[in-house]
Amino acid sequence: MDLPKNTKTDEPSTNDTTVPRGRCYVAVHIGAGYHSTKRAKEYRTAMKAACAAAMRILRSQQDASDAVEAAIMELENAPVTNAGVGSNLNRLGQVECDAAIMTAAPQDAFGAVGCVSAIRNPIQGANAVRKAYAQGPDTVIGLVPPMLLAGWGADTWAREQGIQMDQNNRCKITEDSLARYADYMDRMASVTPTEQGKANLVATCDSEDLLMDTVGAVCIDARGNIASGVSSGGIALKIPGRVGEASIMIKQDGSTDV
């Protein structure tokens, strides 16, 4: 989906491959999956809020990574996305989210969380992991900090860092996500023994709003620093405990670091 015109920054556009110092840039997307045309206004409202949140951070001379965090938090809080509130549910009807953030040189660091349920905004957890990793080995016993934390350990670590948590793990579940879950479960239950292994849930979906994908943002701050991030509720009916691609760093050669 294209960005709405009113979400563009007031900076003049440029075709240069280098970014002039002092200018800030924001780009967001709301997912590459299937989206209902009936909700186009809601999608645009969420993207506009994400761009505005990021620009407030950038115009206050803060770092690009914090702007990415702010933008994706808005997208996670929007119930129309498959990230944070409104995420797809796993086979047990639970929300388990993945998120990651990366900064380019001179910071050059990556952080991610996977399969988290209690962190209010998973991208906050990912950015906290990135910042901890960028600081290098801890000063107590010299252990290298993690680039990825998952599940209960990620939720516990985030709570210790003072990151806002949900007191109820059902806080991210919406009526729409429950309805999608019920539809998916019905479709899965209707698969006959002879169709097992051949059935395709996506092919049987007759609603363009049933499937959604990872949201993301890219920001460049006034110093020319670049950061990007993603957040996702993962695929529908995933096996509990699955860590999705949103938590994985893929190199240009196709290999992975996490």
Accessible surface in RSA format (square Angstrom, percent):
REM  Atomic radii and reference values for relative SASA: ProtOr
REM  Chains: A
REM  Algorithm: Lee & Richards
REM  Probe-radius: 1.40
REM  Slices: 20
REM RES _ NUM      All-atoms   Total-Side   Main-Chain    Non-polar    All polar
REM                ABS   REL    ABS   REL    ABS   REL    ABS   REL    ABS   REL
RES MET A   1   105.48  54.6  30.01  19.9  75.48 179.7  44.96  38.2  60.52  80.2
RES ASP A   2   117.74  82.5 109.01 108.5   8.72  20.6  29.03  68.3  88.70  88.5
RES LEU A   3    57.77  32.2  41.29  29.5  16.48  41.4  41.29  29.0  16.48  44.4
RES PRO A   4     8.86   6.5   8.17   7.5   0.68   2.5   8.86   7.3   0.00   0.0
RES LYS A   5   180.45  88.0 166.91 102.4  13.54  32.2 109.66  98.7  70.78  75.4
RES ASN A   6    98.89  68.2  69.94  67.6  28.94  69.7  42.09 101.3  56.80  54.9
RES THR A   7    10.34   7.4   0.00   0.0  10.34  24.6   3.53   4.7   6.81  10.3
RES LYS A   8   148.36  72.4 122.25  75.0  26.10  62.1  77.27  69.5  71.09  75.7
RES THR A   9    33.03  23.5  13.91  14.1  19.12  45.6  11.17  15.0  21.85  33.0
RES ASP A  10   116.70  81.7  80.07  79.7  36.64  86.6  49.34 116.1  67.36  67.2
RES GLU A  11    57.36  32.9  42.72  32.3  14.64  34.8   1.51   2.9  55.85  45.6
RES PRO A  12    78.57  57.3  66.45  60.6  12.12  44.1  78.34  64.7   0.23   1.5
RES SER A  13   113.63  96.0  82.03 109.5  31.60  72.8  51.59 109.9  62.04  86.9
RES THR A  14    50.83  36.2  21.08  21.4  29.75  70.9  22.46  30.2  28.38  42.9
RES ASN A  15   157.87 108.9 125.95 121.7  31.91  76.8  38.96  93.8 118.90 114.9
RES ASP A  16    97.18  68.1  75.61  75.3  21.57  51.0  13.10  30.8  84.08  83.9
RES THR A  17   140.39  99.8 102.22 103.6  38.17  91.0  84.70 113.8  55.68  84.2
RES THR A  18   103.00  73.3  97.11  98.4   5.89  14.0  76.55 102.8  26.45  40.0
RES VAL A  19    48.46  31.9  29.28  26.5  19.18  46.2  30.06  26.1  18.40  49.9
RES PRO A  20    50.41  36.7  37.44  34.1  12.98  47.2  49.44  40.8   0.97   6.1
RES ARG A  21   184.51  77.5 157.67  80.4  26.84  63.9  68.22  93.2 116.29  70.5
RES GLY A  22    53.06  65.4   0.00   N/A  53.06  65.4  29.50  81.0  23.55  52.7
RES ARG A  23    66.29  27.8  66.11  33.7   0.18   0.4   8.97  12.3  57.32  34.7
RES CYS A  24     8.10   6.1   7.80   8.7   0.30   0.7   0.99   2.5   7.11   7.7
RES TYR A  25    52.43  24.5  52.24  29.7   0.19   0.5  52.40  39.4   0.03   0.0
RES VAL A  26    20.40  13.4   0.47   0.4  19.93  48.0   1.64   1.4  18.76  50.9
RES ALA A  27    49.23  45.3  47.68  73.6   1.55   3.5  47.92  67.5   1.31   3.5
RES VAL A  28     9.64   6.3   0.00   0.0   9.64  23.2   2.38   2.1   7.26  19.7
RES HIS A  29    80.27  43.9  79.39  55.2   0.89   2.3  64.11  66.1  16.16  18.8
RES ILE A  30     5.27   3.0   1.30   1.0   3.97   9.6   1.30   0.9   3.97  10.8
RES GLY A  31     7.12   8.8   0.00   N/A   7.12   8.8   0.50   1.4   6.62  14.8
RES ALA A  32    90.76  83.5  54.02  83.4  36.74  83.6  64.77  91.2  26.00  68.9
RES GLY A  33    27.25  33.6   0.00   N/A  27.25  33.6  10.86  29.8  16.39  36.7
RES TYR A  34   112.67  52.6 107.56  61.2   5.10  13.3  80.44  60.4  32.23  39.7
RES HIS A  35    29.64  16.2  15.51  10.8  14.13  36.1   7.35   7.6  22.29  25.9
RES SER A  36    10.61   9.0  10.34  13.8   0.27   0.6   3.83   8.1   6.78   9.5
RES THR A  37   106.14  75.5  90.54  91.8  15.60  37.2  72.88  97.9  33.26  50.3
RES LYS A  38   191.75  93.5 154.79  95.0  36.96  88.0 107.88  97.1  83.86  89.3
RES ARG A  39    50.36  21.1  50.06  25.5   0.30   0.7   7.05   9.6  43.31  26.2
RES ALA A  40    32.08  29.5  31.85  49.2   0.23   0.5  31.85  44.9   0.23   0.6
RES LYS A  41   169.57  82.7 163.59 100.4   5.99  14.3 109.52  98.6  60.06  64.0
RES GLU A  42    81.51  46.8  75.24  56.9   6.27  14.9  38.44  74.4  43.07  35.2
RES TYR A  43     0.24   0.1   0.24   0.1   0.00   0.0   0.14   0.1   0.10   0.1
RES ARG A  44    94.96  39.9  94.08  48.0   0.88   2.1  32.40  44.3  62.56  37.9
RES THR A  45    83.36  59.3  78.88  80.0   4.48  10.7  64.91  87.2  18.45  27.9
RES ALA A  46     7.23   6.6   1.84   2.8   5.39  12.3   6.99   9.8   0.24   0.6
RES MET A  47     0.73   0.4   0.73   0.5   0.00   0.0   0.00   0.0   0.73   1.0
RES LYS A  48   100.82  49.2 100.22  61.5   0.59   1.4  54.91  49.4  45.91  48.9
RES ALA A  49    38.56  35.5  29.99  46.3   8.57  19.5  37.31  52.5   1.25   3.3
RES ALA A  50     0.00   0.0   0.00   0.0   0.00   0.0   0.00   0.0   0.00   0.0
RES CYS A  51     5.37   4.1   5.24   5.8   0.13   0.3   4.63  11.7   0.73   0.8
RES ALA A  52    43.05  39.6  33.56  51.8   9.48  21.6  41.73  58.8   1.32   3.5
RES ALA A  53     7.85   7.2   5.48   8.5   2.37   5.4   6.27   8.8   1.58   4.2
RES ALA A  54     0.00   0.0   0.00   0.0   0.00   0.0   0.00   0.0   0.00   0.0
RES MET A  55    13.03   6.7  13.03   8.6   0.00   0.0  13.03  11.1   0.00   0.0
RES ARG A  56   150.18  63.1 138.48  70.6  11.70  27.9  73.79 100.9  76.39  46.3
RES ILE A  57    36.67  20.9  36.61  27.3   0.06   0.2  36.67  26.4   0.00   0.0
RES LEU A  58     0.30   0.2   0.00   0.0   0.30   0.7   0.00   0.0   0.30   0.8
RES ARG A  59   131.37  55.2 107.06  54.6  24.31  57.9  53.83  73.6  77.54  47.0
RES SER A  60    62.20  52.6  34.06  45.4  28.14  64.8  44.17  94.1  18.03  25.3
RES GLN A  61   111.46  62.3  98.88  72.3  12.57  29.9  51.69 110.0  59.76  45.3
RES GLN A  62    79.09  44.2  72.62  53.1   6.48  15.4  28.80  61.3  50.29  38.1
RES ASP A  63    24.99  17.5  22.40  22.3   2.59   6.1  17.76  41.8   7.23   7.2
RES ALA A  64     0.67   0.6   0.67   1.0   0.00   0.0   0.67   0.9   0.00   0.0
RES SER A  65     1.12   0.9   1.12   1.5   0.00   0.0   0.00   0.0   1.12   1.6
RES ASP A  66    35.94  25.2  32.87  32.7   3.06   7.2  10.23  24.1  25.71  25.6
RES ALA A  67     0.00   0.0   0.00   0.0   0.00   0.0   0.00   0.0   0.00   0.0
RES VAL A  68     0.00   0.0   0.00   0.0   0.00   0.0   0.00   0.0   0.00   0.0
RES GLU A  69    30.15  17.3  30.15  22.8   0.00   0.0   1.13   2.2  29.02  23.7
RES ALA A  70    18.82  17.3  14.23  22.0   4.59  10.4  17.58  24.8   1.24   3.3
RES ALA A  71     0.00   0.0   0.00   0.0   0.00   0.0   0.00   0.0   0.00   0.0
RES ILE A  72     0.00   0.0   0.00   0.0   0.00   0.0   0.00   0.0   0.00   0.0
RES MET A  73    46.87  24.3  46.87  31.0   0.00   0.0  39.93  33.9   6.94   9.2
RES GLU A  74    58.61  33.6  54.94  41.6   3.67   8.7   1.34   2.6  57.27  46.8
RES LEU A  75     0.00   0.0   0.00   0.0   0.00   0.0   0.00   0.0   0.00   0.0
RES GLU A  76     0.70   0.4   0.53   0.4   0.17   0.4   0.53   1.0   0.17   0.1
RES ASN A  77    72.80  50.2  58.26  56.3  14.54  35.0  22.70  54.6  50.10  48.4
RES ALA A  78    15.79  14.5  10.73  16.6   5.06  11.5  15.66  22.1   0.13   0.3
RES PRO A  79    71.07  51.8  67.10  61.2   3.97  14.4  67.17  55.5   3.90  24.2
RES VAL A  80     9.24   6.1   8.43   7.6   0.81   1.9   8.61   7.5   0.63   1.7
RES THR A  81     0.22   0.2   0.00   0.0   0.22   0.5   0.22   0.3   0.00   0.0
RES ASN A  82     2.62   1.8   1.55   1.5   1.08   2.6   0.00   0.0   2.62   2.5
RES ALA A  83     0.00   0.0   0.00   0.0   0.00   0.0   0.00   0.0   0.00   0.0
RES GLY A  84     0.53   0.7   0.00   N/A   0.53   0.7   0.53   1.4   0.00   0.0
RES VAL A  85    36.48  24.0  36.36  32.9   0.12   0.3  36.36  31.6   0.12   0.3
RES GLY A  86     0.40   0.5   0.00   N/A   0.40   0.5   0.30   0.8   0.10   0.2
RES SER A  87     0.00   0.0   0.00   0.0   0.00   0.0   0.00   0.0   0.00   0.0
RES ASN A  88     4.64   3.2   2.63   2.5   2.01   4.8   2.07   5.0   2.57   2.5
RES LEU A  89     5.32   3.0   0.29   0.2   5.03  12.7   0.40   0.3   4.92  13.2
RES ASN A  90     0.00   0.0   0.00   0.0   0.00   0.0   0.00   0.0   0.00   0.0
RES ARG A  91   111.50  46.8 104.27  53.2   7.24  17.2  20.98  28.7  90.53  54.9
RES LEU A  92   120.52  67.1  94.25  67.4  26.27  66.0  97.59  68.5  22.93  61.7
RES GLY A  93    10.56  13.0   0.00   N/A  10.56  13.0   6.21  17.1   4.35   9.7
RES GLN A  94    81.43  45.5  79.47  58.1   1.96   4.7  27.57  58.7  53.86  40.8
RES VAL A  95     2.51   1.7   1.04   0.9   1.47   3.5   1.04   0.9   1.47   4.0
RES GLU A  96    18.29  10.5  18.29  13.8   0.00   0.0   0.71   1.4  17.58  14.4
RES CYS A  97     0.00   0.0   0.00   0.0   0.00   0.0   0.00   0.0   0.00   0.0
RES ASP A  98     1.28   0.9   1.28   1.3   0.00   0.0   0.00   0.0   1.28   1.3
RES ALA A  99     0.00   0.0   0.00   0.0   0.00   0.0   0.00   0.0   0.00   0.0
RES ALA A 100     6.01   5.5   5.34   8.2   0.68   1.5   5.67   8.0   0.35   0.9
RES ILE A 101     1.80   1.0   0.00   0.0   1.80   4.3   1.80   1.3   0.00   0.0
RES MET A 102    71.88  37.2  70.46  46.6   1.42   3.4  31.77  27.0  40.11  53.1
RES THR A 103     1.10   0.8   0.55   0.6   0.55   1.3   0.55   0.7   0.55   0.8
RES ALA A 104    45.08  41.5  36.34  56.1   8.74  19.9  42.14  59.4   2.94   7.8
RES ALA A 105    77.08  70.9  58.74  90.7  18.33  41.7  59.04  83.1  18.04  47.8
RES PRO A 106   113.56  82.8  81.92  74.7  31.64 115.0  87.94  72.6  25.63 159.3
RES GLN A 107    74.37  41.6  51.72  37.8  22.65  53.9  28.36  60.4  46.02  34.9
RES ASP A 108   107.16  75.1  87.59  87.2  19.57  46.3  12.35  29.1  94.81  94.6
RES ALA A 109     6.44   5.9   1.49   2.3   4.95  11.3   5.96   8.4   0.48   1.3
RES PHE A 110    10.17   5.1   9.44   5.8   0.73   1.9   9.44   5.7   0.73   2.1
RES GLY A 111     0.00   0.0   0.00   N/A   0.00   0.0   0.00   0.0   0.00   0.0
RES ALA A 112     0.00   0.0   0.00   0.0   0.00   0.0   0.00   0.0   0.00   0.0
RES VAL A 113     1.34   0.9   1.34   1.2   0.00   0.0   1.34   1.2   0.00   0.0
RES GLY A 114     0.00   0.0   0.00   N/A   0.00   0.0   0.00   0.0   0.00   0.0
RES CYS A 115    13.08   9.9   9.53  10.6   3.56   8.4   1.51   3.8  11.57  12.5
RES VAL A 116     0.65   0.4   0.38   0.3   0.28   0.7   0.38   0.3   0.28   0.8
RES SER A 117    23.23  19.6  21.76  29.0   1.47   3.4  10.76  22.9  12.47  17.5
RES ALA A 118     9.66   8.9   9.66  14.9   0.00   0.0   9.66  13.6   0.00   0.0
RES ILE A 119     0.33   0.2   0.02   0.0   0.31   0.7   0.02   0.0   0.31   0.8
RES ARG A 120    80.15  33.7  77.98  39.8   2.17   5.2  17.72  24.2  62.43  37.8
RES ASN A 121     4.19   2.9   4.19   4.0   0.00   0.0   0.00   0.0   4.19   4.0
RES PRO A 122     0.08   0.1   0.08   0.1   0.00   0.0   0.08   0.1   0.00   0.0
RES ILE A 123     0.00   0.0   0.00   0.0   0.00   0.0   0.00   0.0   0.00   0.0
RES GLN A 124    44.80  25.1  42.22  30.9   2.58   6.2   2.66   5.7  42.15  32.0
RES GLY A 125     0.28   0.3   0.00   N/A   0.28   0.3   0.28   0.8   0.00   0.0
RES ALA A 126     0.00   0.0   0.00   0.0   0.00   0.0   0.00   0.0   0.00   0.0
RES ASN A 127     1.14   0.8   1.14   1.1   0.00   0.0   1.14   2.7   0.00   0.0
RES ALA A 128    23.21  21.3  15.49  23.9   7.72  17.6  19.67  27.7   3.55   9.4
RES VAL A 129     1.05   0.7   0.61   0.6   0.44   1.1   1.05   0.9   0.00   0.0
RES ARG A 130     9.10   3.8   9.10   4.6   0.00   0.0   0.00   0.0   9.10   5.5
RES LYS A 131    87.51  42.7  84.96  52.1   2.55   6.1  51.71  46.5  35.80  38.1
RES ALA A 132    27.36  25.2  22.63  34.9   4.73  10.8  24.87  35.0   2.49   6.6
RES TYR A 133    70.95  33.1  65.41  37.2   5.54  14.4  26.68  20.1  44.27  54.6
RES ALA A 134    57.86  53.2  21.62  33.4  36.24  82.4  28.28  39.8  29.58  78.3
RES GLN A 135   152.67  85.4 116.79  85.4  35.88  85.4  43.43  92.4 109.24  82.9
RES GLY A 136    22.99  28.4   0.00   N/A  22.99  28.4  18.52  50.8   4.48  10.0
RES PRO A 137    80.13  58.4  66.84  60.9  13.29  48.3  66.84  55.2  13.29  82.6
RES ASP A 138    60.94  42.7  47.85  47.6  13.09  30.9  41.53  97.7  19.41  19.4
RES THR A 139   141.42 100.6 103.50 104.9  37.92  90.4  85.29 114.6  56.13  84.8
RES VAL A 140   129.93  85.5 100.01  90.5  29.92  72.1 104.56  90.9  25.37  68.8
RES ILE A 141   126.48  72.0  93.48  69.6  32.99  79.5 103.19  74.3  23.29  63.2
RES GLY A 142    42.88  52.9   0.00   N/A  42.88  52.9  21.88  60.0  20.99  47.0
RES LEU A 143   110.19  61.4 108.05  77.3   2.14   5.4 109.63  77.0   0.56   1.5
RES VAL A 144   108.15  71.2  85.54  77.4  22.61  54.5  85.54  74.3  22.61  61.3
RES PRO A 145    21.69  15.8  13.19  12.0   8.49  30.9  18.62  15.4   3.07  19.1
RES PRO A 146    56.62  41.3  45.89  41.8  10.74  39.0  56.51  46.7   0.12   0.7
RES MET A 147    42.58  22.0  37.60  24.9   4.98  11.9  16.74  14.2  25.84  34.2
RES LEU A 148    47.58  26.5  30.09  21.5  17.49  44.0  30.09  21.1  17.49  47.1
RES LEU A 149    35.54  19.8  33.83  24.2   1.71   4.3  35.54  25.0   0.00   0.0
RES ALA A 150    44.94  41.3  27.15  41.9  17.79  40.5  27.28  38.4  17.66  46.8
RES GLY A 151    17.44  21.5   0.00   N/A  17.44  21.5  17.44  47.9   0.00   0.0
RES TRP A 152   205.85  82.6 192.32  93.1  13.53  31.8 169.62  90.4  36.23  58.8
RES GLY A 153    31.24  38.5   0.00   N/A  31.24  38.5  23.97  65.8   7.27  16.3
RES ALA A 154     0.67   0.6   0.00   0.0   0.67   1.5   0.11   0.2   0.55   1.5
RES ASP A 155    15.19  10.6  15.19  15.1   0.00   0.0   5.07  11.9  10.12  10.1
RES THR A 156    35.16  25.0  35.15  35.6   0.01   0.0  32.97  44.3   2.19   3.3
RES TRP A 157    53.76  21.6  52.42  25.4   1.33   3.1  35.44  18.9  18.32  29.7
RES ALA A 158     0.42   0.4   0.42   0.6   0.00   0.0   0.42   0.6   0.00   0.0
RES ARG A 159   127.45  53.5 115.79  59.0  11.66  27.8  58.47  79.9  68.98  41.8
RES GLU A 160   128.38  73.7  90.28  68.3  38.10  90.7  43.44  84.0  84.93  69.3
RES GLN A 161    93.25  52.1  59.57  43.5  33.68  80.2  12.21  26.0  81.04  61.5
RES GLY A 162    66.88  82.5   0.00   N/A  66.88  82.5  35.64  97.8  31.24  70.0
RES ILE A 163    24.29  13.8  14.70  10.9   9.59  23.1  19.47  14.0   4.82  13.1
RES GLN A 164   104.28  58.3  93.79  68.5  10.49  25.0  34.32  73.1  69.96  53.1
RES MET A 165    16.49   8.5   7.88   5.2   8.61  20.5   7.88   6.7   8.61  11.4
RES ASP A 166     6.39   4.5   1.28   1.3   5.12  12.1   0.02   0.1   6.37   6.4
RES GLN A 167   174.55  97.6 137.33 100.4  37.22  88.6  66.08 140.7 108.47  82.3
RES ASN A 168    82.11  56.6  77.76  75.1   4.35  10.5  21.56  51.9  60.55  58.5
RES ASN A 169    87.31  60.2  77.53  74.9   9.78  23.5  23.50  56.6  63.81  61.7
RES ARG A 170   138.04  58.0 130.28  66.4   7.76  18.5  54.78  74.9  83.25  50.5
RES CYS A 171    68.34  51.7  40.93  45.7  27.41  64.4  21.17  53.6  47.17  50.9
RES LYS A 172     2.81   1.4   2.77   1.7   0.04   0.1   2.58   2.3   0.23   0.2
RES ILE A 173    25.27  14.4   5.50   4.1  19.77  47.6   5.50   4.0  19.77  53.6
RES THR A 174    29.31  20.8  22.11  22.4   7.19  17.1  29.18  39.2   0.13   0.2
RES GLU A 175   142.35  81.7 134.76 102.0   7.59  18.1  64.84 125.4  77.52  63.3
RES ASP A 176    57.51  40.3  54.86  54.6   2.65   6.3  11.63  27.4  45.87  45.7
RES SER A 177     1.65   1.4   0.01   0.0   1.64   3.8   0.20   0.4   1.45   2.0
RES LEU A 178    63.60  35.4  60.45  43.2   3.15   7.9  60.70  42.6   2.90   7.8
RES ALA A 179    63.05  58.0  49.05  75.7  14.00  31.8  57.49  81.0   5.56  14.7
RES ARG A 180    18.06   7.6  16.63   8.5   1.43   3.4  14.23  19.4   3.83   2.3
RES TYR A 181    44.53  20.8  42.08  23.9   2.45   6.4  31.27  23.5  13.26  16.3
RES ALA A 182    51.20  47.1  46.69  72.1   4.51  10.2  51.20  72.1   0.00   0.0
RES ASP A 183    43.69  30.6  39.00  38.8   4.69  11.1  17.98  42.3  25.72  25.6
RES TYR A 184     3.64   1.7   3.64   2.1   0.00   0.0   3.64   2.7   0.00   0.0
RES MET A 185    59.13  30.6  57.26  37.9   1.87   4.4  57.45  48.8   1.68   2.2
RES ASP A 186    98.76  69.2  91.69  91.3   7.07  16.7  25.91  61.0  72.85  72.7
RES ARG A 187    46.37  19.5  40.86  20.8   5.51  13.1  20.25  27.7  26.12  15.8
RES MET A 188    79.62  41.2  69.77  46.2   9.85  23.5  57.07  48.5  22.56  29.9
RES ALA A 189    87.81  80.7  50.20  77.5  37.61  85.6  62.50  88.0  25.31  67.0
RES SER A 190    79.78  67.4  53.93  72.0  25.85  59.6  48.81 103.9  30.97  43.4
RES VAL A 191    40.48  26.6  27.43  24.8  13.05  31.4  28.42  24.7  12.06  32.7
RES THR A 192    60.90  43.3  58.27  59.1   2.63   6.3  59.18  79.5   1.72   2.6
RES PRO A 193   111.42  81.2  96.11  87.6  15.30  55.6  96.52  79.7  14.90  92.6
RES THR A 194   113.71  80.9  95.50  96.8  18.21  43.4  87.62 117.7  26.09  39.4
RES GLU A 195    80.46  46.2  79.87  60.4   0.59   1.4  25.70  49.7  54.76  44.7
RES GLN A 196   120.73  67.5 101.27  74.0  19.46  46.3  28.54  60.7  92.19  69.9
RES GLY A 197    89.75 110.7   0.00   N/A  89.75 110.7  43.62 119.7  46.13 103.3
RES LYS A 198   172.84  84.3 140.91  86.5  31.93  76.0  95.42  85.9  77.43  82.5
RES ALA A 199    57.47  52.8  21.43  33.1  36.04  82.0  31.06  43.7  26.41  70.0
RES ASN A 200    81.71  56.3  73.34  70.9   8.37  20.2  19.87  47.8  61.84  59.8
RES LEU A 201    51.13  28.5  40.18  28.7  10.95  27.5  43.90  30.8   7.23  19.5
RES VAL A 202    70.27  46.2  64.39  58.3   5.88  14.2  64.39  56.0   5.88  15.9
RES ALA A 203    81.27  74.7  41.81  64.5  39.46  89.8  53.51  75.4  27.77  73.6
RES THR A 204    73.28  52.1  55.10  55.9  18.17  43.3  63.02  84.7  10.25  15.5
RES CYS A 205    27.68  20.9   5.77   6.4  21.92  51.5   5.77  14.6  21.92  23.6
RES ASP A 206   130.55  91.4  90.52  90.1  40.03  94.7  46.69 109.9  83.86  83.6
RES SER A 207    46.91  39.6  36.10  48.2  10.80  24.9  26.52  56.5  20.39  28.6
RES GLU A 208    84.15  48.3  73.87  55.9  10.28  24.5  37.31  72.2  46.83  38.2
RES ASP A 209    31.12  21.8  30.32  30.2   0.81   1.9  11.42  26.9  19.70  19.6
RES LEU A 210    12.25   6.8  12.04   8.6   0.21   0.5  12.08   8.5   0.17   0.5
RES LEU A 211    28.16  15.7  28.00  20.0   0.15   0.4  28.00  19.7   0.15   0.4
RES MET A 212    16.16   8.4   2.67   1.8  13.50  32.1   2.12   1.8  14.04  18.6
RES ASP A 213    61.17  42.9  60.71  60.4   0.46   1.1   6.43  15.1  54.75  54.6
RES THR A 214    28.60  20.3  27.65  28.0   0.95   2.3  15.26  20.5  13.34  20.2
RES VAL A 215     0.00   0.0   0.00   0.0   0.00   0.0   0.00   0.0   0.00   0.0
RES GLY A 216     0.73   0.9   0.00   N/A   0.73   0.9   0.73   2.0   0.00   0.0
RES ALA A 217     4.04   3.7   0.00   0.0   4.04   9.2   1.53   2.2   2.50   6.6
RES VAL A 218    68.03  44.8  66.59  60.3   1.44   3.5  66.59  57.9   1.44   3.9
RES CYS A 219     0.00   0.0   0.00   0.0   0.00   0.0   0.00   0.0   0.00   0.0
RES ILE A 220    25.51  14.5  25.51  19.0   0.00   0.0  25.51  18.4   0.00   0.0
RES ASP A 221     0.77   0.5   0.51   0.5   0.27   0.6   0.51   1.2   0.27   0.3
RES ALA A 222    12.68  11.7   7.58  11.7   5.10  11.6   7.58  10.7   5.10  13.5
RES ARG A 223    95.51  40.1  91.30  46.5   4.21  10.0  64.58  88.3  30.93  18.7
RES GLY A 224    29.11  35.9   0.00   N/A  29.11  35.9  10.11  27.7  19.00  42.6
RES ASN A 225    20.53  14.2  20.22  19.5   0.31   0.7   2.28   5.5  18.25  17.6
RES ILE A 226    72.90  41.5  71.30  53.1   1.60   3.8  71.30  51.3   1.60   4.3
RES ALA A 227     1.28   1.2   0.15   0.2   1.12   2.6   1.28   1.8   0.00   0.0
RES SER A 228    42.15  35.6  41.01  54.7   1.14   2.6  18.13  38.6  24.02  33.6
RES GLY A 229     5.41   6.7   0.00   N/A   5.41   6.7   3.53   9.7   1.88   4.2
RES VAL A 230    48.11  31.7  48.11  43.6   0.00   0.0  48.11  41.8   0.00   0.0
RES SER A 231     0.01   0.0   0.01   0.0   0.00   0.0   0.00   0.0   0.01   0.0
RES SER A 232     6.35   5.4   6.34   8.5   0.01   0.0   1.86   4.0   4.49   6.3
RES GLY A 233     0.01   0.0   0.00   N/A   0.01   0.0   0.00   0.0   0.01   0.0
RES GLY A 234     8.83  10.9   0.00   N/A   8.83  10.9   8.42  23.1   0.41   0.9
RES ILE A 235    96.47  54.9  91.59  68.2   4.88  11.8  96.31  69.4   0.15   0.4
RES ALA A 236    13.55  12.5   2.12   3.3  11.42  26.0   2.12   3.0  11.42  30.3
RES LEU A 237    12.07   6.7   9.03   6.5   3.04   7.7   9.03   6.3   3.04   8.2
RES LYS A 238     4.23   2.1   0.47   0.3   3.76   8.9   4.09   3.7   0.14   0.2
RES ILE A 239   111.48  63.4 109.53  81.6   1.95   4.7 109.53  78.9   1.95   5.3
RES PRO A 240    49.29  35.9  32.18  29.3  17.11  62.2  32.67  27.0  16.63 103.3
RES GLY A 241    44.88  55.4   0.00   N/A  44.88  55.4  25.99  71.3  18.90  42.3
RES ARG A 242    70.48  29.6  60.40  30.8  10.09  24.0  31.45  43.0  39.03  23.7
RES VAL A 243    54.19  35.7  31.23  28.3  22.95  55.3  31.23  27.1  22.95  62.3
RES GLY A 244     3.42   4.2   0.00   N/A   3.42   4.2   3.35   9.2   0.07   0.2
RES GLU A 245   122.16  70.1 112.00  84.7  10.15  24.2  64.21 124.2  57.95  47.3
RES ALA A 246    11.06  10.2   1.47   2.3   9.59  21.8   6.97   9.8   4.09  10.8
RES SER A 247     0.00   0.0   0.00   0.0   0.00   0.0   0.00   0.0   0.00   0.0
RES ILE A 248    44.29  25.2  31.83  23.7  12.46  30.0  31.83  22.9  12.46  33.8
RES MET A 249    28.27  14.6  25.13  16.6   3.14   7.5  18.66  15.9   9.62  12.7
RES ILE A 250   101.38  57.7  73.76  54.9  27.62  66.6  73.76  53.1  27.62  75.0
RES LYS A 251    96.29  47.0  85.98  52.8  10.31  24.6  43.87  39.5  52.43  55.8
RES GLN A 252   197.22 110.3 154.36 112.8  42.86 102.1  66.31 141.2 130.91  99.3
RES ASP A 253   116.90  81.9  74.34  74.0  42.56 100.6  50.88 119.8  66.01  65.8
RES GLY A 254    52.12  64.3   0.00   N/A  52.12  64.3  29.67  81.4  22.45  50.3
RES SER A 255    51.29  43.3  40.70  54.3  10.59  24.4  47.33 100.8   3.97   5.6
RES THR A 256    77.33  55.0  52.89  53.6  24.44  58.2  23.22  31.2  54.11  81.8
RES ASP A 257    71.02  49.8  38.52  38.3  32.51  76.9  10.84  25.5  60.19  60.0
RES VAL A 258    40.90  26.9  10.30   9.3  30.60  73.7  37.73  32.8   3.17   8.6
END  Absolute sums over single chains surface
CHAIN  1 A    13218.9      10391.4       2827.4       7394.8       5824.1
END  Absolute sums over all chains
TOTAL         13218.9      10391.4       2827.4       7394.8       5824.1
